[in-house]
Amino acid sequence: MSASRWQPGQTLGSSEEPDEYRLVQYIASGGEGELWKAVREDRYGHEEVHAVKILHSKYCASDESLQKWTQRWNDNFHDVLQLHNVPGLVRSRVVKGPQPHPKGRPGDDRGLYLIGAWATDASRLDDWARDCAAPPAERLRALVGLCETVDSLHRYGWVHRDISAGNVMVDSAGNTLLIDLTFLLRLNRAITVPIGTGGYADSDAEQWGGLPSVGKDRRAVGVLARVLLLPHEPISQGELSYVAAVAPGELADAGYSGAVIDCLMEVLGEHEYTRAQQLTDWGRRLVELVAAEPDRRQVCVAVTVDAHDRLVAVTGGDTGLRWHVPAGTDILPDSLPALGGGPRTVRDLALVRDGLGRLVAAAVDGAGKLWIGTPSDGDAEGNGDGWQDPVADARGVAALVSPHGETLVWTATPDRLVMVGVPAEGYPRRRAVQTVAGSRVLGATWDAHGLPAVLVTGSDGVWHWTWPLGAAEPHRAQVCRVAAVGGSLALNRSWGELEAWVLGEDGVEHHLTRHHSGSSWEALSDLPATGGRMALHSVHQGIVRVHAGPTGVALTMESSAPRVEQTLDGGAAGPLALHQSRDGAVHVAAVVDGRPRCWAESWSQDWVPVELRAL
């Protein structure tokens, strides 16, 4: 359970009512004490839930020490009573009595407690942010409520002094509550106990005998804004100055604009005089800036159809996986991987339908772990159910389904190219071969001979691996000598040739082809640079190419029918994916202006937008 010396079921209370509260669940431990969830039974027999802070036993060791803490907590209790006009504060009363004990057997040990209301559906701000599926601007609305509370405190001449993710609760509606008010202090009172939580304050933020600063509260609110913007990127538990120094780079890497970063640093920055004086106005401005930008947290997308040929799209990013089906679809797709229990962040993604018609998802999370999700089949032993994480240090992912219905998933580790086979029935198998340092899987397709072809980049360029399904060893051929940051691979069925699109680290695009006879890869001269991302997909008697970039989503299809060129959308587009169903219809999925969009090919070769709804 925890390192606590107390146990669920033990009771506590005043000397007159030592069994008034029953401990239910340990929550956390801090410098002063432990936080527990507890219940109290009222005179009608109804249980009320409370938050109980238990003072550490070491502070209760002597009457003198206990008396000092009792006076300090009582002073704080009466201070908080004066702040009845400040919204969002969770107030507590002080109870002195025996330490937690089995019911009916109170001991003689000294105990001191702060007992307040329990926010039934609330959780710590950082936990809430990680679990929240809403886009960044919606998450940030919780920040505005906190800003209003802190501004009100400062306006009445008080400071909290220990604002952190653990002391801010957020409920299911996004309302914020500021808890743990034991270090609350008037601005004109000298500091007797310097306090600072790692990552939210520098060690010299307060000095004994000095006066408290509103800047310390404001800067801690800035750290919480950083938590809400990057919920799956932990903050350093050291000095706040380090958190502030690395924040601009972290936000830029995540796709946030310079305007958003500059706004955040107005509060998170080092110099107090540069910080916004009214946090509420600043918080609203930050929300507006983030809301005006695309949600770039969805960094990858995949699309396929379920066993009933219903389109299913999934996006991945810092909020994990988001599943989407066409609006008007009243029931969930059959055999969908579990909505819970999978990766909490996603950097690379693949989605296929196996031989049993089940949807199988393969995803690499932010920590480099490969996850493979299969639907639960009710197996009591859990064999093959839910989500597995078979490969660590994974880079890139691609997936195909073999003629026998087995899902084949490829990824790369620091020195291996790895294939994980997930049969429709039975146990997964794994096979690996040596490869060069820095390898990453870019894509996979079937070649003209019915063998898997895998596109891999590494320190020595981009390579095409042919991976026999039997016992034969895979072999490779060089595609180009540039290291790549992106790529796609498909078979042009018109000519039986493999075609590759490679985006080099220098931003140069390479379009290449290889004849089915096994000759060397050659550059194509008829495909100009597009300045975005491209996905290739084999289709009946041809190939389809889709480009996504700042100017929108454009499609080109070459097959036995006349060449088709179509602009699908004019918005700024990022990740994209393609799929062809059994009836030959092609589906396109892309993240456009931060939102997933899909298009389906009709029988007349028109491209019809598909309105999506999230599951």
C-alpha positions, 0 to 999 in steps of 0.5 A: 500500500504505502510506507505509512505506519497507519492502516485503513480501518484505523480510527482517529478523532478528538480525545472526547470522540477518538473513533469519529473518523475511519481511515479509508485510503492513503493518498500522499505524504509531505513535509508536515504529514500524511494525507488520507481519505477518511469517513465519518458517520453522521447521526443518521447513519450516512457516511461523509467523506473527509480529507485528513492530514495527519501530523508526522509522529516525529512532531508529536514526540514531546508535549512542547513540540505538539503544543507548538504545532497545535498553536501554529495550525490553530493560528492558520485555521483562524487566518483562513476564517478571515478569507471567506470571500476568496473562492476555491479554498478548501478549509480545514479544522484542527483536531487534537487526540490519540494517534490512529488506532484500532476502533475502541482501543485508543492509545495514549500517543499524541496526535494532531489532525487537519480535517476538511471536506473531500472533493469527491470527483477531484484529483491532483492537477497533474493526474487530472491533466494526464487523464484529460482527453481534452485539447490543451486550451480546454485543459488550461481553463482549469488554470483560470479558476486557480488564477482567480483564487490566487489573485483574490488571495493577493488582493486581500494581502495573503500568500499561499507559499506552497502552490504545487500540483499536489496542492491543487485539485481539479474536479471532473468539470474542470473546477480548481480547489486550492488545498493545504493552507498551513503555510498561508501567511500575511504579506506583512508577516515575517517568515518563520518556516521557509517552505518550497516544493521541488520544481515549484520554488528555488531554494532561496525563494524564502529566507527566515525572517524575511517577508513573503512574496506574491511572485513566488505564488505567481511563478508556481502557477506558471509551473502548473501552466507548463504541466497543463500544456505538457501533461505527460512530460514530468517536471524536474524536482530540483530548482524552479530556475531549471524548470523555467530554463528548459520550458521554452525548448520543451514547448517548442518541440511540442509544437507550441508557437513563440507567442504561447511560449512568450506568454507563459514565460511572463509568469514562469520567467526568472525576474519578478518585475517581468511577470504579469501582475494579474494572473487571471488576465494572463491565464485567459490570454494564454487560453486564447493563444493556445485555442487559436492554434491547431492541437499539435498534440496529435502526432500520428494517425492510422485508419482501417475498417472493422469486420463489418467494413466500418471505418475506424480511425485512431490518433496518437499523441500526448493524451494517448490514443483517441478512437474515432468512428463515423458519426451516426454509428450507434455501436462500437466497432467489433473487436476494438482494442481496450480503450483503457490500459494502453499507452498514455503517450503515443509517438508512432502508430499502426492499425490493422485488422487480423485474420479474425476481423479483430483490430490490432493497434501497435504504438510506440509511447514517449518512453520508447516502449512498443505496445500491441493492443488486441481485443479482450476475448474473455480468456481467464488467463489473459493470454493475448488480451488487452495491451502488451509491451513486448519491446523496450527502446523501440523506434518507429512501427509498421504493421502488416497482416499475413495471408494466415491472418497473423499480425506482423509488427516491426520496430527497431531497437538501438541495435536490432530490427525486431518483428513481433508476430501476433497470431489470430489465435495462439501466443506471440512470437518475436524475431530480431536481426542485427542492424546499425545504430540509430535505426528507426522503422518508417513503413512496410508493405507487401512486394511483388513476390508476396514478401514483407518489405520494411523501410528502415533508416539508420546512421548509414542511410535508408534501407529496404529489408525483405523479410521472408515469412519462413525460416530464411534470414531477412536481407536488405538493399540500400534505398538511399544514403541519407538519414531520414526523419520520415518515409513511406513504402508501397507497391505500385501494382501497375508495374510491380515495382516498389516505390519509396518516399523519404524525407531526409534530415536536411528537409530534402525529399527523395522519391525512389523506385525498385524493379521487381527483378531485384535491381538497385533502387533508382531515383524518380525524376517525375515527382517534385519536392512537395514540402510536407509529408507523403503517404503511399499505399498499394491499391488494386492495379496501382498506387495512391499518393497523398500529400499533407502540408501547410496548404492542405491534403492532396491525393494522386491515384495511378491505376488502370483507370484514368489518373486521379488528382484531387484536393481533399482539404485546404487546411494545414495538415500534419500526420496522415494514413491510408487504407484500402478495404476489400471492395477496393475503396480507399480511405484517407485519414489526416490531422487537419488544423489539429483535428482528425479528418477522413475521406472515403472513395465512392463507387464513382471515384468521388472523395466524400468527407466522413464526419467523425465522432470520438469514442 
